[in-house]
Amino acid sequence: MRAGNILYGLVFLAGAGVYAAMLLWTLPAITEAAGGLMPFDMRPFGYTHTEAVNFLAALTPEGLALYLGPQAWLDRAYPALLGLFLAWSFLRLGPGTLPRVVLVVAALAGAGFDYFENARVHAMLQAGPQGTTETMAQAASLATVLKSGLVTFCLTALLLLVLWRGWRRLRGVS
């Protein structure tokens, strides 16, 4: 097995592990600590200023510590791992130069918007419900929507590429 394939697999496993930790531990605990309200990261269609303030007001001190601590650390690693995995996958599977470039740029932009979202959410968590402005909430929400849209686009493209490759292999076309 080539070293590149091993590294590719390790990037996938690391990303999947970080995502699993968020999905199974930090995000459900934060949701519970906010009285059932979804964390900002899990609102793919964004949120209003009022929704942001309501979430921040409902969040317990323990939930805030979890969001600013373990969740923030996990979410520092995840965008890079997902962006790298997607970009690498598109370089390996893409049908041509231009589609590969477009898909790689989309994957890296998705990671970039995820980091921007993280910074904006951190600012709102630090500011609390009274200090979170309309502008802060709008910027964070926009980053969330853009991240979610790009990641959805990339995951759909990856699924279609895998299916296309599988179909070609079944038909005996290389």
N, C-alpha and C positions, 0 to 999 in steps of 0.2 A: 504494500500500500504506500502510495506517495505521501511525502510529508505535507504537501499542500492539501490533500484530502483529509489527513488527520487534523490539521489545523482548522480546516473548514468545518469538520464535524465538532471540534471543540468549541468553536465560536457558536455554532448552533446550540450545543448542549448548555453552554454557559448562559446564553440568552434565554433559552427555555427554562433553565433553573431559576434565573432572576425573575422571569415573568411568573413562574409558578409560585415563588415566594410572595410576590405582590398579590397575586390573585387568591392565594389560599391563606395568607397571613395578614399582611399589613392593610390592604384595602378593605377586606371585610371587618377588621377590627376598627379601622377609622370610620367606616359606615356605621357600625354599632355605636361608636363613641360620639357620633353626630345624630343620634336618635333615628337612624335609618336613612338619613340623607346621603346621597352618593358623593364621594370625593370628586374634586374637580377633574382629576385624571380620567374618570370613568363617565364623563358626560360628552359623548362625541359630537353632539349638536350644540355644545356650548351652554352658556348660562347667562342670566341677567345679573345686574348689580344686586338687585333684591335677593335673588337666589344665592349669590355669593355671600352676601351679608347674613342671610338666614343660616347658611351652612356654618359660617364662622361663629355665629352666636350659639349654635347648638353644639359645637365641638367642645368636648370636655378637655381639661388640661392634659389628661393622659392621651387623648386622641391627638391633640396638638403636638405633644412630645413624640408620638409615634410618627406623625406626618413629617415633622421637621428632623427626625432622627432616622430610624431604619428605612422608612419609605423614601426619604430624600436620598439616602445612600444607594438604595437599590435603583432608584430612578436616575442616578448619575451614570450607572453602568448600562442600563437597559437600552437607551436610545443608540448608543454607540454599537452595542452588540447587534441590535436589530438592523441598524443601518448598514453595518459591515456585512452581515449575513445576506441581506437582500441585495446589496450592490454586488457582492461576490457571486451570488446565485445568478443575477442577470448577466454578469460577464461570462459565466459558464454556459448559460442556457439560451441567451438572447439570440434571435434569428438573424441579426445583422448589426452593423456598426451603429447606425442612427437609432434604431430601437433600443439597443443596449445603452447608449449614452443617455437617452431620455429616461430610461428606467433607473439607471444608476443615479442620475441627478435627482429624480423623484425620491429615491430611497434616502439619499443624503439630505435632501431638503426636509423630508419627514423627520429625520433625526434632529435636524437643526431646529425645526419648530417645536419638537418635544423638549429640547433644552430651553428654548425661549419660554415655553409654557411653564416648565419647572421654575424658572427664575421669577416669572410673574406670580405663580401660585405661592412661592416662598415669600414674596413681598406682601401678598395679601395675608398669609398666615402670620407674618410678623406684625402687620398693621392691626390685625384684629377687625372685628365688625365695625367699630367706630372709625377706624382709620382707613378702611378700604374705600377708595373713591370709585366713581363711575368709570373713569378712565382706566384705572387699574383692572377692574373687572372686565371691561371691554377688551383690553389688550390680552389678558389671560384667556378669555373665552375665544377670541379670534385665533390665538395660537393653538388652542385645543381643537378647534374645528379644522384648521389647516393640517395639523398633525394627523388627526383622525382620518381626514379625507385622503391624504397622501399615503398613509399606512394601508388603508383599505384598498386604494388603487394598486399599490405595490403587491399586497398579498393576493389580490385577485389576479394580477398579471402573472405572479409566480405560479399560482395554481394553474392558470391557462397554459403557461409554458411547460409545466410538468406534464399536463395532460396531452399537449401537442407533441412533446418528445415521446411520451409513451405510445401515442397513436402511431407516430412515424416508426417507432421500433417494432410495434406489432405488425405493421404493414411491410417491414423489411426495408424501409427507406432510412438511409443514414443521415 
